[in-house]
Amino acid sequence: MIALIRAELYRMATIRSSWLLIGLFGVLAASFGMWNAYVWALFAGIGTLGIAAFTVAQHHQHRTAALLYLARPKRYPVLFAQVLTTVLVSWVFAAVTGLPARLKDGNGAVYRHTLWVIPVMAVFGAATAAIVRRASWLMYGFAVWFILVEGIIGRLEQPLPITMYIDASRGDAWGLEVFAVWAFVLLGMAALTLRRDFSAD
């Protein structure tokens, strides 16, 4: 498992698009953190979703998934290594980009609560990317889902994933629990669909 995580970290460090993505989301999140801690929490979540999507889905996008699974025939350890890598990188990303929000927010409650929920968002994003296998589809789908389903239809009041993430970043323990259920249900679905053929993707 350690070797797999090390390999994923090395791949992230050597792919230019990964650094550009992390840098772009980092600048946006830190900039909004200077303005409002709650907006930083939202952008930290979006950045985490993006990091997770690109970390997991890039193997399919770049057609390296076949080579990866030939080298590592056991797919479950590969999936969990990708999830753990995403959790680690996303947590560091949130901790660093949230420093302006932490300094602006007197007691730092939003910063602390967001650091608790970011690993759950990383699991959610990585699991979704393992199912969808296309980072662009995932990000476009997320935008449509958040605006139409959770924003307009649900009015950010229903126990839906992003709404629960927002509630959890405000310190709502129930929101964190419900969001964790969403994340681990999707992780289970990703594990169940892991062995499907990917040659036609």
Backbone bond lengths (Angstrom), bond angles and torsions (degrees), N, CA, C in turn:
res aa  C-N    CA-C-N  psi(-1)  N-CA   C-N-CA  omega(-1)  CA-C   N-CA-C  phi
1 M - - - 1.457 - - 1.533 111.47 -
2 I 1.344 115.89 -41.32 1.468 120.19 179.70 1.524 110.06 -61.68
3 A 1.329 116.42 -41.50 1.468 120.32 179.83 1.524 110.72 -64.43
4 L 1.316 117.19 -38.93 1.465 120.56 178.58 1.521 111.25 -65.94
5 I 1.328 116.81 -43.65 1.470 120.21 178.45 1.520 110.20 -63.66
6 R 1.335 116.74 -42.20 1.463 120.58 178.07 1.531 110.97 -60.84
7 A 1.328 116.26 -40.38 1.465 120.39 179.04 1.529 111.23 -65.54
8 E 1.335 116.63 -40.72 1.469 119.79 178.26 1.528 111.25 -65.81
9 L 1.322 116.60 -41.33 1.472 119.57 177.71 1.521 110.65 -63.63
10 Y 1.330 116.65 -40.75 1.466 120.15 178.75 1.520 110.24 -63.66
11 R 1.325 116.51 -41.91 1.471 119.63 179.32 1.526 110.76 -63.07
12 M 1.335 116.74 -42.53 1.465 119.36 177.78 1.518 111.32 -62.89
13 A 1.342 116.31 -37.02 1.461 120.16 -177.46 1.519 112.71 -72.69
14 T 1.329 117.59 -21.97 1.461 120.28 -174.78 1.526 113.78 -106.64
15 I 1.320 118.09 -3.95 1.466 120.90 177.24 1.529 108.05 -99.03
16 R 1.320 115.85 119.88 1.467 120.80 -174.98 1.524 112.56 -60.01
17 S 1.335 117.47 -38.71 1.465 119.85 -177.51 1.527 111.51 -63.30
18 S 1.343 117.32 -31.55 1.465 119.80 177.85 1.523 110.69 -64.92
19 W 1.340 116.03 -45.15 1.464 119.41 179.74 1.526 111.35 -66.59
20 L 1.340 116.53 -39.26 1.466 119.40 178.61 1.529 110.37 -63.48
21 L 1.327 116.21 -42.55 1.468 120.25 179.12 1.521 111.11 -62.20
22 I 1.324 116.31 -49.98 1.467 120.03 -179.56 1.520 110.62 -62.22
23 G 1.333 116.65 -41.32 1.468 120.31 178.97 1.521 112.10 -64.05
24 L 1.336 116.89 -44.71 1.468 120.74 -179.60 1.516 111.38 -63.19
25 F 1.326 116.82 -51.52 1.460 119.88 178.84 1.528 111.07 -63.92
26 G 1.329 116.97 -34.62 1.461 120.58 179.15 1.513 112.59 -64.18
27 V 1.331 116.17 -45.13 1.472 120.40 178.74 1.529 110.28 -64.06
28 L 1.340 116.29 -44.14 1.471 119.58 179.43 1.524 111.47 -62.43
29 A 1.331 116.51 -47.86 1.462 120.05 -177.66 1.527 111.05 -63.71
30 A 1.343 117.48 -45.32 1.465 120.19 -179.63 1.524 111.01 -65.19
31 S 1.333 116.95 -38.56 1.469 120.09 179.13 1.517 111.26 -63.31
32 F 1.327 116.27 -45.09 1.465 118.72 178.85 1.522 111.39 -69.92
33 G 1.331 116.69 -25.84 1.458 120.06 177.01 1.515 112.53 -65.68
34 M 1.334 116.72 -29.15 1.471 120.32 176.04 1.521 111.11 -69.23
35 W 1.330 115.83 -22.66 1.454 120.69 -177.20 1.524 111.52 -94.13
36 N 1.369 116.15 -48.67 1.461 119.49 -175.36 1.521 109.20 -155.79
37 A 1.320 117.06 130.92 1.467 121.46 -177.28 1.520 111.62 -66.82
38 Y 1.331 118.33 -34.72 1.457 120.49 -179.40 1.527 111.28 -69.04
39 V 1.324 116.74 -37.57 1.468 119.81 177.22 1.527 109.54 -67.55
40 W 1.339 117.26 -38.06 1.466 119.69 174.83 1.527 110.44 -59.14
41 A 1.325 117.59 -43.60 1.467 120.80 -179.44 1.524 110.84 -59.05
42 L 1.345 117.04 -41.46 1.459 120.57 178.40 1.522 110.80 -63.94
43 F 1.341 116.99 -46.21 1.465 120.13 -179.05 1.522 111.90 -70.28
44 A 1.320 117.86 -30.64 1.469 119.97 174.03 1.522 110.17 -64.37
45 G 1.327 116.35 -38.84 1.466 120.38 176.47 1.513 112.03 -66.09
46 I 1.346 116.99 -42.96 1.468 120.35 177.94 1.524 110.00 -64.02
47 G 1.338 116.33 -41.81 1.461 119.94 177.98 1.524 111.72 -62.26
48 T 1.316 116.35 -41.42 1.466 120.70 177.51 1.516 111.10 -62.90
49 L 1.327 116.85 -42.18 1.464 120.64 177.27 1.524 110.37 -61.32
50 G 1.336 116.33 -41.73 1.466 120.33 178.80 1.520 112.06 -65.34
51 I 1.326 116.70 -43.97 1.470 120.49 178.34 1.524 110.26 -60.72
52 A 1.325 116.43 -44.89 1.462 120.63 -179.81 1.524 111.04 -64.15
53 A 1.330 116.67 -44.15 1.461 120.63 -178.50 1.525 111.04 -60.89
54 F 1.323 116.56 -46.59 1.457 119.42 -177.19 1.521 112.33 -74.11
55 T 1.311 117.94 -33.05 1.468 120.48 178.62 1.520 111.30 -63.44
56 V 1.317 116.59 -45.78 1.462 120.72 -175.90 1.522 111.66 -83.97
57 A 1.335 117.06 -43.85 1.466 119.67 -172.52 1.522 113.20 -78.79
58 Q 1.326 119.37 -18.31 1.460 120.12 -178.00 1.521 112.39 -61.88
59 H 1.322 118.13 -29.31 1.462 119.78 177.94 1.531 110.51 -61.53
60 H 1.322 116.80 -36.62 1.459 120.03 179.23 1.520 110.84 -81.14
61 Q 1.316 116.79 -38.21 1.459 121.09 -179.83 1.527 111.15 -64.78
62 H 1.327 117.28 -40.45 1.466 121.89 -179.44 1.526 113.11 -90.84
63 R 1.334 116.82 4.77 1.465 122.64 177.87 1.528 112.70 61.28
64 T 1.312 117.12 32.36 1.470 120.27 176.50 1.524 111.92 -100.82
65 A 1.337 116.96 -0.62 1.463 120.13 -177.94 1.526 111.54 -63.02
66 A 1.337 116.52 -39.83 1.472 119.33 -179.38 1.522 110.82 -62.88
67 L 1.332 116.17 -43.38 1.464 120.02 178.69 1.526 111.08 -65.83
68 L 1.315 115.84 -39.56 1.462 120.01 179.79 1.525 110.89 -61.16
69 Y 1.346 116.37 -46.14 1.459 119.32 -177.49 1.527 112.97 -77.05
70 L 1.337 117.41 -20.79 1.462 118.81 170.62 1.525 110.39 -69.60
71 A 1.332 115.81 -39.14 1.469 119.64 178.42 1.526 111.59 -74.72
72 R 1.339 116.38 -32.83 1.472 122.34 -179.35 1.515 108.81 -126.78
73 P 1.350 118.01 82.50 1.479 119.82 -175.48 1.523 113.94 -60.84
74 K 1.319 118.04 -26.98 1.461 120.57 177.88 1.526 108.19 -81.12
75 R 1.313 116.30 108.03 1.462 120.41 -171.61 1.531 113.54 -79.02
76 Y 1.325 117.37 -28.55 1.461 118.75 -176.53 1.527 112.67 -63.30
77 P 1.329 120.00 -44.97 1.466 118.58 175.68 1.526 113.11 -60.17
78 V 1.341 116.91 -33.72 1.470 120.31 178.00 1.524 109.84 -64.52
79 L 1.337 116.60 -46.37 1.464 120.41 179.17 1.524 110.98 -60.41
80 F 1.328 117.02 -46.61 1.464 119.34 -177.17 1.527 111.43 -69.42
81 A 1.332 117.82 -31.30 1.466 120.13 174.60 1.526 110.43 -66.02
82 Q 1.329 117.13 -40.36 1.461 120.35 176.96 1.522 110.96 -64.74
83 V 1.331 116.61 -40.80 1.471 119.95 178.37 1.526 110.41 -63.58
84 L 1.330 117.38 -46.76 1.471 120.65 -179.49 1.524 111.54 -64.79
85 T 1.326 117.33 -38.34 1.469 120.64 176.26 1.520 110.60 -61.49
86 T 1.318 115.30 -44.02 1.467 120.40 178.89 1.523 111.36 -62.70
87 V 1.325 116.29 -42.43 1.467 120.23 178.08 1.525 110.47 -60.84
88 L 1.310 117.30 -46.55 1.468 121.55 -178.32 1.521 111.67 -62.64
89 V 1.327 117.02 -51.90 1.468 121.04 -177.41 1.524 110.71 -64.79
90 S 1.324 116.83 -41.68 1.471 120.35 -178.51 1.520 111.75 -66.02
91 W 1.334 116.81 -37.95 1.457 118.90 179.80 1.534 110.65 -66.27
92 V 1.318 116.78 -42.94 1.473 120.11 177.21 1.526 109.76 -63.30
93 F 1.336 116.35 -43.13 1.464 121.95 177.61 1.530 110.60 -55.63
94 A 1.335 116.89 -49.04 1.462 120.96 -178.73 1.523 111.29 -67.35
95 A 1.328 117.27 -41.00 1.463 120.19 -178.98 1.519 111.39 -61.96
96 V 1.335 117.51 -39.51 1.473 121.15 -178.19 1.523 111.05 -76.71
97 T 1.348 117.05 -48.52 1.464 119.17 -176.71 1.526 112.15 -69.76
98 G 1.324 117.13 -19.79 1.458 120.07 -179.17 1.515 114.69 -85.21
99 L 1.335 118.23 -2.85 1.467 119.65 -178.74 1.528 112.94 -59.38
100 P 1.352 119.75 -42.92 1.476 118.02 175.30 1.524 112.74 -60.20
101 A 1.345 116.80 -39.91 1.470 119.87 178.17 1.519 110.63 -66.02
102 R 1.320 116.66 -36.98 1.471 120.91 179.09 1.521 110.64 -64.95
103 L 1.328 116.41 -40.64 1.466 119.98 -179.93 1.521 111.38 -70.26
104 K 1.340 116.54 -34.08 1.460 119.70 -179.15 1.524 112.05 -76.68
105 D 1.340 115.81 -38.21 1.461 121.14 -179.74 1.526 108.27 -80.19
106 G 1.314 116.44 119.93 1.464 121.03 -173.87 1.511 115.33 -52.74
107 N 1.336 117.51 -55.56 1.460 119.74 -176.58 1.526 112.89 -93.90
108 G 1.324 118.08 -6.78 1.464 121.87 177.07 1.512 114.78 69.55
109 A 1.329 117.71 21.74 1.471 120.81 -176.12 1.525 111.68 -64.54
110 V 1.338 117.30 -43.95 1.463 120.33 -179.00 1.530 110.10 -63.13
111 Y 1.311 116.74 -40.84 1.472 121.45 178.57 1.526 110.30 -60.31
112 R 1.312 116.86 -48.54 1.468 120.56 -178.46 1.529 111.26 -64.04
113 H 1.337 116.63 -46.22 1.465 119.84 -178.26 1.531 111.05 -64.56
114 T 1.320 115.99 -37.99 1.463 119.54 179.91 1.519 110.82 -66.53
115 L 1.324 117.59 -38.84 1.467 119.62 177.96 1.529 111.49 -65.38
116 W 1.325 117.70 -25.05 1.466 120.51 174.82 1.522 111.35 -73.72
117 V 1.327 117.06 -36.24 1.464 119.90 -173.34 1.530 113.13 -92.17
118 I 1.317 118.49 -17.57 1.473 121.55 -179.12 1.533 111.98 -58.91
119 P 1.337 120.58 -43.23 1.473 118.37 177.04 1.530 113.00 -59.58
120 V 1.322 117.15 -33.83 1.463 120.26 177.90 1.525 109.83 -67.83
121 M 1.336 116.51 -40.51 1.467 120.21 176.41 1.525 110.61 -63.23
122 A 1.330 117.33 -36.85 1.463 120.64 178.29 1.528 110.84 -64.25
123 V 1.317 117.06 -42.66 1.475 120.91 176.63 1.529 109.87 -63.35
124 F 1.319 116.36 -44.41 1.468 121.93 178.74 1.525 110.76 -58.19
125 G 1.330 116.68 -48.38 1.460 120.76 -178.21 1.517 112.70 -67.44
126 A 1.328 116.99 -43.03 1.464 120.39 -179.58 1.520 110.89 -65.30
127 A 1.338 116.99 -41.89 1.469 120.33 179.03 1.523 110.86 -64.43
128 T 1.325 116.63 -43.00 1.463 120.09 179.32 1.521 110.68 -63.93
129 A 1.334 117.07 -40.88 1.463 120.77 178.93 1.519 111.56 -65.52
130 A 1.328 117.28 -35.08 1.466 120.37 177.85 1.521 111.13 -66.80
131 I 1.322 117.20 -28.47 1.461 121.13 178.09 1.527 110.59 -81.76
132 V 1.332 116.49 -48.58 1.467 121.61 -174.91 1.531 111.74 -76.65
133 R 1.336 117.03 -40.85 1.469 124.94 176.35 1.519 114.83 70.10
134 R 1.296 119.34 7.20 1.457 123.38 175.82 1.518 108.78 -133.19
135 A 1.332 116.84 116.28 1.459 120.28 -176.94 1.519 111.76 -63.39
136 S 1.336 117.43 -41.62 1.465 120.15 -178.68 1.523 110.58 -65.01
137 W 1.346 118.11 -41.58 1.459 120.70 177.77 1.513 110.71 -61.75
138 L 1.328 115.78 -40.69 1.460 119.96 -178.84 1.521 111.29 -65.13
139 M 1.330 117.65 -45.14 1.463 120.26 -177.46 1.532 111.45 -69.32
140 Y 1.334 117.52 -40.79 1.470 119.87 176.31 1.528 110.57 -65.03
141 G 1.322 115.23 -43.77 1.462 119.43 178.47 1.515 112.01 -62.16
142 F 1.341 115.98 -39.33 1.458 120.10 176.96 1.522 111.25 -60.73
143 A 1.342 116.51 -44.87 1.468 120.58 -179.13 1.532 110.74 -60.90
144 V 1.342 115.84 -46.56 1.468 119.92 -179.92 1.530 110.63 -64.83
145 W 1.335 115.91 -44.66 1.471 120.88 179.74 1.528 110.78 -59.75
146 F 1.325 116.71 -47.73 1.458 120.25 -175.99 1.526 111.64 -64.94
147 I 1.339 116.32 -43.29 1.465 119.43 -176.78 1.531 110.94 -73.62
148 L 1.332 117.01 -51.80 1.462 119.98 -173.89 1.522 113.35 -78.94
149 V 1.340 115.93 -54.77 1.463 119.04 -171.76 1.523 111.13 -76.80
150 E 1.326 116.99 -54.93 1.467 118.49 -175.47 1.528 112.46 -80.54
151 G 1.339 117.51 -37.18 1.458 120.03 -177.65 1.515 113.84 -78.51
152 I 1.342 116.58 -58.68 1.466 120.62 -173.28 1.531 111.52 -80.78
153 I 1.332 116.64 -50.23 1.470 119.13 -176.80 1.530 111.30 -77.41
154 G 1.332 116.41 -50.11 1.470 119.53 -177.15 1.507 114.96 -83.91
155 R 1.346 117.39 -15.01 1.473 123.49 179.99 1.529 112.48 53.19
156 L 1.331 115.86 31.72 1.471 123.25 179.59 1.532 111.87 54.66
157 E 1.342 115.18 34.51 1.460 119.97 179.69 1.523 112.57 -122.04
158 Q 1.323 117.92 -11.82 1.463 121.60 -177.24 1.532 109.98 -89.43
159 P 1.331 118.17 157.33 1.473 120.84 179.93 1.532 112.11 -77.23
160 L 1.321 115.59 57.90 1.459 122.78 179.39 1.528 109.17 -99.33
161 P 1.331 118.47 159.71 1.475 120.45 -167.36 1.524 115.85 -54.75
162 I 1.315 118.19 -54.18 1.464 119.38 -173.63 1.530 110.67 -71.03
163 T 1.314 116.54 -35.47 1.463 120.21 175.22 1.525 110.46 -60.58
164 M 1.321 116.35 -42.73 1.465 120.55 178.94 1.530 111.23 -68.00
165 Y 1.347 116.93 -34.61 1.462 119.79 174.56 1.529 110.30 -61.18
166 I 1.330 116.58 -46.51 1.471 120.96 -179.72 1.521 110.08 -61.58
167 D 1.337 116.96 -44.64 1.466 120.23 178.79 1.533 110.81 -62.36
168 A 1.341 116.81 -42.25 1.460 120.21 -179.23 1.523 111.59 -65.10
169 S 1.330 117.36 -35.32 1.472 119.76 178.72 1.520 111.67 -69.12
170 R 1.322 116.75 -16.58 1.469 121.37 175.21 1.519 112.15 -91.00
171 G 1.335 116.33 -2.07 1.459 119.52 177.73 1.510 114.93 101.64
172 D 1.331 117.55 10.53 1.461 121.46 179.68 1.528 108.74 -80.41
173 A 1.320 117.65 110.72 1.463 121.78 -177.89 1.526 111.55 -64.94
174 W 1.337 117.30 -37.10 1.463 120.18 178.51 1.524 110.53 -64.26
175 G 1.323 117.00 -39.71 1.458 120.82 177.22 1.521 111.50 -61.05
176 L 1.329 116.79 -40.52 1.463 120.93 177.78 1.521 110.92 -64.15
177 E 1.320 117.06 -42.26 1.467 121.03 179.96 1.523 111.64 -64.46
178 V 1.322 116.90 -45.12 1.463 120.35 -179.18 1.528 110.27 -66.46
179 F 1.332 116.54 -41.32 1.459 119.85 179.29 1.525 110.56 -64.46
180 A 1.337 117.29 -37.98 1.470 120.82 176.80 1.527 110.67 -62.88
181 V 1.340 116.75 -38.01 1.469 119.51 176.94 1.521 110.16 -62.66
182 W 1.344 117.40 -45.52 1.465 121.09 176.72 1.527 110.42 -55.95
183 A 1.330 116.54 -47.43 1.464 121.08 -175.97 1.521 111.67 -63.05
184 F 1.331 117.31 -44.47 1.456 119.26 -175.19 1.531 112.52 -79.51
185 V 1.331 117.66 -25.19 1.471 119.45 170.76 1.524 109.48 -65.37
186 L 1.335 116.66 -43.66 1.465 119.75 178.09 1.529 111.24 -66.28
187 L 1.328 117.26 -36.09 1.465 119.64 177.11 1.525 110.33 -63.82
188 G 1.320 116.91 -39.69 1.460 120.39 175.75 1.523 111.87 -63.25
189 M 1.338 117.05 -41.12 1.460 120.84 176.86 1.523 110.74 -64.16
190 A 1.331 116.62 -39.35 1.466 120.24 178.32 1.525 110.49 -63.02
191 A 1.326 116.46 -41.07 1.468 120.10 178.67 1.521 111.15 -65.40
192 L 1.331 116.97 -38.45 1.464 120.59 -179.43 1.526 111.86 -69.12
193 T 1.325 117.30 -33.38 1.472 120.77 -177.56 1.528 112.73 -96.68
194 L 1.308 117.20 6.78 1.472 121.06 -173.94 1.522 112.06 -64.34
195 R 1.313 117.30 -31.64 1.464 120.10 -174.26 1.529 113.22 -88.73
196 R 1.321 118.19 3.53 1.460 117.48 179.00 1.530 110.00 -69.25
197 D 1.307 115.32 155.43 1.456 120.75 -175.97 1.529 109.65 -67.08
198 F 1.313 116.35 142.23 1.455 119.70 178.93 1.514 112.09 -121.98
199 S 1.316 117.93 11.11 1.462 120.37 -177.34 1.526 112.67 -68.96
200 A 1.331 117.00 -25.84 1.476 119.87 -178.54 1.514 112.11 -92.26
201 D 1.333 118.96 -2.09 1.472 120.41 -177.98 1.520 110.71 -66.64
